[in-house]
Each structure stands twice: as structure tokens, then as C-alpha cells.
Amino acid sequence: MNKLYTEDVIIMDMSLLNSKDSCKSLTVVVAVELDRERLELVNHFKGAMRAAKEVTQCYMVTGQADFVLIVTVEDVDAFYVFVKKKLYKDHNVRKFKSMISLDRVKFEPRNTA
């Protein structure tokens, strides 16, 4: 058997759609700061972001923010629904900053190892 398959090196195969042809054409980068960083609260936030269909990427980071999210939705109204359901309702979210993407200059998903 091929070494790649026996050692679980390949995590997944995926297809990338052109966002301009997709109904989800708005990409928002969101920096989230938590109020408290207790392990159970951080794990709760991670689980909520994993379950949120609008969140296509979620990174726990160092610096001023605790998490950076990539949120992909249909329009600004859909983003506001996401904000109300996932960020405003989480009492451990201290604040967040959102940045709407105007142009995707580079996007090359690849294994950097």
C-alpha cells in the first residue's frame, strides 16, 4: 500500500469554486478578542466556530486578537445574521473587528510543510 495512505498524510481532497460564480461572494476577515481565556471557554468558542457554516477558516493567534476568522456569506445582511447568532450571543466575546475583502489578490491553499 502507498505510504501516503497508510500514514494518513493526505488529510482531504478538495475543489475550489470561483467565489464570483458562487452565491457566497462576500468574504470577511474577523479578528475576535475573548474576555476570558480559560480552557473550557476557549474550547467552547473553537467548537462554535467549527460548527458555524459561515466560518471557512479559524485560527487561534497571538497578539491583540485571540482568533482570526474567515467568514464567507452571501451579503452584508447574512454577515450581520452571523454576527448576531455567533458573536453577540457568546458572552465570552469581548470585541471583534471585521474587514470586508474588496479583492482577493492571492489565494494558494497548499501544504507548507
N, C-alpha and C positions, 0 to 999 in steps of 0.2 A: 504494500500500500504506500502511496505517496506520503512523504514526511510532512508536507503541508497539512494534510488532512488528519494524520494521526496525532499531531501535536497541537491541534486547534489554533494554527497560525492564522487562518482565514476566519475573520470574525463574521463578515457578511458580504454578499454581493449586492450592489445597488444600482439603480438607474437614476440619473439626474434629469429632471424636467426643466425646460426653459421657463423661468418664472414669468416671463412676459406672456407666455401662452397659457399659463396656469391661472385658475380662478383666485389663487392666493398670491397676489402680486405685491403686497406690502411687507417689507422686511423691517423690523425694528430691533435695534440693539438696546438692551435694557441692563443698566447697572443697578444691582439691588444691595442695599445695606440692611443687615439684620439688627434687631435691637439687642438680642442676647445670643451668645454663641455656645450655649450648652449643647452637648452632643445630640440629645433627643430632639431639640428644636431644629438643629441643622439637618438632621436626618429626615425630619418631617418636611422641611422645605424641599430637600432633594427629592423625596418621594412625590410631592405635589408637582414638581416641575417635570419629573419623569412621566407622570400621568397626564399632563396637560398637552393636548394635541397641538396647540398653537406653538409650543416650545420645540424648536427643531434642534437646538443645541443649548447646553447648560454647562457652565464652567464655574467651579469654585476657585476663586482667585485671591491673590494677596493685594494689599494696597487699600485704597479708600473704599472700594466695594467688596462685598463678600462673594457675590455671584455676578456673572455676566450671562445674560440670556440672549439667544437669537430667536425672535418671535416672528412667525410668518402667518399672516392673516389676509383676508380679502380686502379690507379697507380700514380706515381710521375708526369707524363705528365698531367693527369687530375687535380692534385692538382695545378700545375702551371697555367692551364687554369682558375681555380677558383680564384687564387691569382690575375691574370691579370684582370679578369672581376669584382671581388667584392672588392678587397683591393686596388690595384694600382689605379683603376678608382675613388675611393672615396677620394676626395681631403681633407677630414677631418681625414683620417687615417694618423697619424704621422709616426708610425712604427709598425711592428709586428715581432714576433718571432715564428717560427714553430718548433715543436718537433714531429718527426715521431715515432709512437708507434712500439716498437720491439716485445713486448709480453704483452698481457692483463693478468695481474696477478689476478685481481679480478674485477668482474662486477656484481653487485646485485641491479638492479633497484627495489626500493621499496619506500613505503611511510614512511617517518621518523617521522611523526607527532605522 
